[in-house]
């Protein structure tokens, strides 16, 4: 009879353990409240307690929870005088509820701590491993491409002239002034251009249409190359690409190589792929390159450059800041020269490059209207 009462009292007080009381407290309470029956011993009561404790933990049994008693259950239930819980009914594990609350509070405290910690950090400390760059639209933090050299000329080595020209004042490079032209500059007095101090010209040889994709020769290509060479300028050629596949890019490169054979070209043949804004084209026209991604453009650039170098010419890629940071993968293009379009009074493009287009609206004697101005960085070797 005593053992039966011990088990009953143990079952009655299980829910107090759920509320946070230790099993040791339950053991003490059960043993102290056990009635003294003839022949009963505390040692035997302890063995009963051990058998009871060995049963499935009440906390594990909560997977079979009854939260709302039925009418059939109520006759066998009574309320506990300590907490009012219906004894005989299992309930949700209070300790788990406490854990959830604790975790929520801890998450809030951690978030607050991080906010206060970050508030005291400088932007550079928040972007470890990144660099802040001018994208041509705004400033942004980028993670530099691994294995790609960075541009090493500081802004202090550039000086802007009253006429809008930019000159290099450092000593690590021999820097040449140049222009890039197409049929839009119309007739050019190349001797006047050379006499003004311009040392090189990159001339558009042809382009692919953004709609039908046909290859067309620039109207003044041959005239410009002949005039620039006669005036003693270094000459390079560029092709305005709208290739949508590497095969089309290779086709453009081969077309440019064939065009260069007729002239003495001593500068790179350049891949110039540019985005066409649909809003700027004629009504009814479509832009065939609208769905191109950075990976697509990089693949086209690689195919173009490989075809050019296979023919024995130097290859280069032209692009603006945005393309350089977000479209072109320089890990695939680091073997070729890069010509960056980044208007300004100091060259701020992060990655290494050989040519810098610093103005879209420069003025040069011998050319009516505006013309693009460029610098060519030639390392001085000893």
N, C-alpha and C positions, 0 to 999 in steps of 0.2 A: 504493500500500500504506500509506504514511504517513497519507494522508487517511482511509482506511478505519479505521485504528487510532484516529485522533483521534475519529471519530464513535462508535466503539465505547466508548472511554473516557468520552466525554461522556454516552452513554446509561447507562453503569454508574454514574456519580456523580450522576445527576439526583436520586436519593432523598436525597442529602446536602443538596441545596438545599432540599428539602422540610423537612428537619429544622432549617433556619434559616440555612444558609450562603448567601452572596450569589453571584449569577451571576459577579461579577467574580472571586471566589476560584476558581470552577470554570474560568473562562477561563484564569487564570494557571496552575492546576494542569495543565490539559489541554495548554497550550502547552509547559510545562516538561517534561512527560513524553513529548511527541511525539518519536519516534526521528528522528535525523538521517539522512535518505535522500539519495542523490545527486540533485542538482538541486532538492531541496525548499527552500523558503524560508519564513521566518516570516511574510512578507506573505501568501503563499498560505494558510498555516495560519490566519491571522486571517480571511481571507475564508471559509474553511470554517467557522470558529467563528461568523461572522456569519450564515451560512446556517442553521447548526444552531440558533442562538439565535432565529432568525425563525420556527422551527417553533412549533406551539401550545404554549403554556406548560404545563409539567408540572402546575402547580397546576390549570389549567383542565381538563386531561385526567383528573382524578380522578373525573369523573362516570362514567367507565367503569372502575370499580375492581373488581379481582378480589381478594377477601380470603382465599380458601381455594383453593390450587392443586389441580388434579386430578392423577391419576397420569400423565396424558398430558403435563402441564406440567412435572413434576418433572425429567425428563432435561435440560431446557434451563435449569435454575436452579442458581445457586450462591450461597453466603452471602457477604456482605460482611465483610471482616475488621475493619472499624471498628465496625459496629453490629449485625451478625448478620442484617440484613434480606435477604430473598431478592431478589437482583438479577434484573431481568427481569420482576418482578411489581409492578404498581402497588398502592399501599396508600392507606389513608385519609390525608387531609391532616393531618399533625401540627400544622401552623400553625393550622388551624381549631380543632383540639382545644385548643391553647393559648389561642386567642381565647375559646372558650367558658369555659374555666376563669377567664381574666382577667375576663370579664364577670360571672361569678358572684361572684368576689371583690370586684369593684367595686360590685356591687349590695349585697352585705352591708355593705361599708364605708359606702356612702351611707346605707343604712338606719340604721346605728349612729350616723352623724353627725347625721341628722335626729332620731333619738330623743334624743340628748344636747341638741340645740338646742331641741327642743320642751319638754324637761324644765325648761328655764330660763325658759319663757314663762308669763305669767299667762293664765288662761282668757279674759280679754278680748282679749289679743293673738292668741289662736287663733281668735277669732270676729270678725275684722274685718268691718265692715259689718252685723253682727247685734246684736240686743239681747236681754238676758236678761229673761224675763217669768215671771210666775206664771200658770200655765194653769188653776189651780183644782184640779189633781191633783198637780202638782210644778212645779219651775222648768225652763225650757227656753230654748234660744236660737232666735230666729226672725229671718228676714230681713224687715224692714218693707215693707209694700206701698208702691210708689212713688206719689207724688202724693196720699197720704192724710195729713192732719194728725195730729199726736200730741197727747195730752192734756197740758195745760200747768200743772196745779196740783200743786205738790210735796206730799209726805206731811206736811211740817211745818205745812201750812195746815189740817190737820184735828185735831179734838179729840174724844175719846170721853168720854161722860158716864157717870155711875154707873148710869143707867137703861138703858144699852145704846144710846142715841142717839149720833149722830155729828154734829158741827157744823163749819161752815167758818169759819175765823178770818182768812182773807185779805181782800184788798180789791178784787180784780179782778172778782169776780162778786157778784151778788145771789143768794143760795142759799136756796131754799125747802124746808121740810120737807114730806114727803108720805107717802102710803101707797098700796098697791094692794090691792084687795079683790075678792072674788067671793062666791058663795053660801056658801062655807065659813066665812065670818065671821058668818053668820046675821044676826040683826037688829042694826043699828048705831044708836047714839045720835049722830047726825051733829053736833048742836050741841055736845055734849061733846067730840067730836073736834076741832072748830074751835076751841073755847075752850082746848084744850091746846097750841095753836100749830101744828097741822097746817094747811097752806095749800092743798094740792091732793090729789086722789085720782084714780088711774087705775083704772077699774072694768071688770070683765069683762062684755062684752055677750053673748057667745056663744062656742060652740066647735064644732069638728067632731069627731065620734067617731073614735077610733083604729081601730075595727074595721070598721064598715059605712060610715063616712064621711059620716053625715048631719049637717046643721047644726042645732044646738040652741041656743035662747036660754037664758041664765043665769036661774035662778029668781028672783033678787033684783036683776036688772039695773035695771029701771025704778024699783023702790023705792030703790035706792042712788043712782041719778042724781038723782032728785027730792030726796032728803034732803040730798045733798052740795051741790046748787045752792042749796037753801033756806038752808043754813048759811053760804053765801058762799064756798065752796071753788071753786078752779079744777078743771075736770073734763076728763079724757081717757078714751078707751075703748080696750080691747084685745080682740082676738079670738084665742082659743087655736086655732091652726091645726094641722091634720094633712093639709094639701094635699100631693098627690103630683105635681101638674102645675101649671104657671103658670095654666092655665085655672081650676083649682079655687081657686087663690089669688086670682085676680081675682073669682071668684064670692063668696068670703068677704069681700073688700073691699067689694064692692057691697052685700052684706047688711049690713055694718057701717055703711056710708054711709046706707043707708035707715033703720037704727035710730037713727042720730044726728040725723036730720032733726027728730025730735020734741022735741029738747032743745037747750039752749044749750051747745054743746061748744066750749071755748076752748083746748084742748090737743090734741096729735096723736091720730090713730087709729093703733093700734099692731098690728103683725104679730108675734105670739108663737108661733113654731114651736119645739116641743120634742121631743126624743127620748123615746120610750116604751120602757122596759125590759120586754122580753117576760116576764121572770120576775116582774114585778109585776102582770100582768093575770090575770084570772080564767081558770081552766082551760078550755081549748077555744077561747079567744079568740085572734085573730091581730092583729098590729100591721101595719097597711097601709103604714106608712112605713118599715118595717125596712130596705129596700134603698136608701133615699135617700142621695145623696152631697152633699158641700158645694156642688157646682155646681148640683145640683137645688134645694137649699134657697135658694141665692142667686137663682136664676131665679124661684122662687116669691115671694121677698121683693120683687124688682123689679116683678113683675106686680101684687102687692098695692099697693105704694106708688104705682105709676103710676095705678092705678084710683082711689085715694084722692085724690091731688093733682088728677086730672082733674075730680073732683067739688067741688073748692074747699077741701078740708081739708088740714091738715098731716099728713104721714105719718111714722112712726117704726118702727124694727125693734128688737125685744127679743132679747137673747141673753146667754148666760153667757160667761165668759172663753174656754173651749175653743172654742165656736162662733165667737167673734170672731177667734181666731187661726188656726183650722184649717178652718172651714166657710164663713163668709161672706167674699165677695170685696168688700172695702170700696171698691175702685176703681169698682165698679158701684153702690155704695150711699152714696157720700160726699155726695150731694145730699139725703139724708134724715137725720133725727135718729136717734141710736142710744141705746138704754136698756140699760146693761150690768148684769148680775147678777153682783156680785163682793163677797160678804160679807167684811167686815173693818172695821178702824178707820181705814183710809186708802184712798183710791181709787187703785189701782195699775194700772188698765187702760191699756195703751199708747196706743191710738188715741183720737182726739177723740170725745167723746160729750156728750150734753146731760143725761142722767139716769143716776143711780147707785142701784141697789138694794143697800143695804149690810147688810141684815139680813133673815132669814127668820122670826125669832121675836121681833120687837119687841112692846112693849106700849104701848097708847095708851088713855087714858080714853075710855069710850063703846063699847069693843070688848071682848067677853069672849074670852079666849084670845089666841093670838099673831097677829101681822099683819106683813106685809112692810113695811119702812121704806125710804124713798127720799129722795134729794136731787135738786133740779132746779137746774142751773147756768144762770143768766141773766146773760150778759155785761153789764157796766156800760159804756155808751157815753156819750161826752161830745159 
